[in-house]
Amino acid sequence: MTVEFREAEFKEFSSALIQENMKSYYAAKDITWDADFFDYHWQKFKNLEIYFNSECVGILRFSFNNENCYIRDLQIKSSYQGRGIGSHCLYYAVDFAKARGDSFIKLKVFSDNPAIALYQRHGFKKVSELGFLIEMSIDLEQM
C-alpha cells in the first residue's frame, strides 16, 4: 500500500469531500456548511492531500499553537475507507507533530462518529465532551 501526503492544491476537492462525508452529521445536528468559514481557515491551516496508489483520496488538515498540533480534518473518500489509509494518516500526524516539537495532538469528533474507534486504537484519549463533540488528544511525550 502506497500512501503519500502532498501540499493541497485543490481547495474545491477538499470542500466537496468534507461536505459529502459530513452531510449526515451536519443534517442530524442542524449544522449549515459555511463556505466563508472554510475559505478563511483554508489560508490558516496546513492542508495536505492524501494519495493512495497515486490517486487523491482524501484531505488531512492541521492547525497549531505553541505546543500542540490540532487535526482539523481527516477525510477519506467513502470508497477508500476501511483500507488502513486513516491509520497511515495518524502515523504521519504523530511523526509530523513530534518533528515540530509539539506536546500533544488534539482533535474534535462527533460523538456518533465511528472514527472514534480509529483514534482510540492509535492512543487518543477522550479529554472532554461538549454537546455532540468529543475532544480527544494523544500525549506525544509519552510515546
C-alpha positions in Angstrom: 0.0 0.0 0.0 1.4 3.4 -1.0 0.0 6.4 0.9 1.5 9.8 0.2 0.9 13.3 1.5 1.2 16.4 -0.7 0.5 20.1 -0.1 -3.1 20.6 -1.1 -3.7 22.2 -4.4 -7.4 21.7 -4.8 -9.5 23.6 -2.2 -12.7 22.7 -4.1 -11.9 18.9 -3.8 -11.4 19.3 -0.1 -14.5 21.4 0.5 -16.6 18.9 -1.5 -15.2 15.9 0.3 -15.7 17.3 3.7 -19.3 18.3 2.8 -20.0 14.8 1.4 -18.5 12.9 4.3 -20.1 15.1 6.9 -23.5 15.7 5.4 -25.4 13.2 7.6 -23.8 14.5 10.7 -24.5 18.1 9.8 -28.1 17.3 8.9 -28.7 15.4 12.2 -27.2 18.3 14.2 -28.8 21.1 12.0 -25.4 22.5 11.0 -25.1 24.6 7.9 -21.9 24.5 5.8 -20.2 27.9 5.9 -18.1 28.4 2.8 -16.6 31.7 4.0 -15.5 30.0 7.3 -13.9 27.2 5.3 -12.2 29.6 2.9 -10.8 31.7 5.8 -9.4 28.6 7.5 -8.0 27.2 4.3 -5.5 30.0 4.4 -4.6 29.4 8.1 -4.3 25.6 8.2 -1.7 23.3 6.8 -3.7 21.4 4.1 -2.4 18.1 2.8 -4.0 15.9 0.1 -3.8 12.1 0.7 -2.8 10.0 -2.2 -3.4 6.2 -2.3 -1.6 4.4 -5.2 -1.2 7.8 -7.0 -4.9 8.8 -6.7 -6.1 11.7 -4.5 -8.5 10.1 -2.0 -8.6 12.5 1.0 -7.5 15.5 2.9 -5.6 16.0 6.2 -5.7 19.4 7.7 -3.7 20.8 10.7 -3.5 23.9 12.8 -1.0 24.7 15.6 -0.3 26.7 18.7 3.0 26.9 20.6 2.9 23.3 21.8 0.0 21.5 20.3 -0.9 20.2 16.9 -4.6 20.0 16.0 -6.1 17.7 13.4 -8.9 19.8 11.9 -10.0 17.3 9.2 -9.2 13.8 8.3 -11.4 13.0 5.4 -11.2 10.0 3.1 -13.4 9.2 0.2 -16.0 6.7 1.3 -15.0 4.2 -1.3 -11.5 4.1 0.2 -12.4 3.9 3.8 -11.6 0.7 5.7 -8.3 0.1 3.8 -5.9 1.4 6.5 -5.5 4.9 5.0 -6.7 6.6 8.2 -4.1 4.7 10.2 -1.4 5.9 7.8 -2.7 9.4 8.3 -2.4 9.2 12.1 1.1 7.7 11.9 2.0 10.6 9.7 0.4 13.1 12.1 2.3 11.7 15.1 5.7 11.9 13.2 4.9 15.3 11.9 3.9 16.7 15.3 6.9 15.1 17.0 9.2 16.7 14.4 7.7 20.1 15.2 8.2 19.6 18.9 4.5 19.5 19.8 3.5 18.0 23.1 0.0 16.9 22.1 -2.1 16.2 19.1 -5.7 17.2 19.7 -8.9 16.8 17.7 -12.7 17.0 17.9 -15.0 14.4 16.6 -18.8 14.0 16.6 -19.8 11.7 19.4 -21.6 9.3 17.0 -18.7 9.1 14.5 -17.2 5.6 14.2 -13.8 7.2 13.6 -13.6 7.4 17.4 -12.5 3.8 17.5 -9.7 4.5 15.0 -8.4 7.3 17.2 -8.6 5.2 20.3 -6.7 2.4 18.6 -3.9 4.9 17.9 -3.7 6.1 21.5 -6.0 9.1 21.6 -8.0 9.5 24.8 -11.2 11.4 25.5 -10.5 14.7 27.2 -14.0 16.2 27.3 -17.4 16.1 25.7 -19.4 19.2 25.0 -22.8 18.6 23.4 -22.3 16.4 20.3 -18.5 16.8 20.2 -15.8 14.8 21.9 -12.3 16.3 22.3 -9.5 13.7 22.1 -5.8 14.0 22.5 -2.6 12.0 22.5 0.4 12.9 24.6 3.4 12.8 22.3 5.8 13.0 25.2 4.6 9.6 26.4 5.3 7.9 23.1 
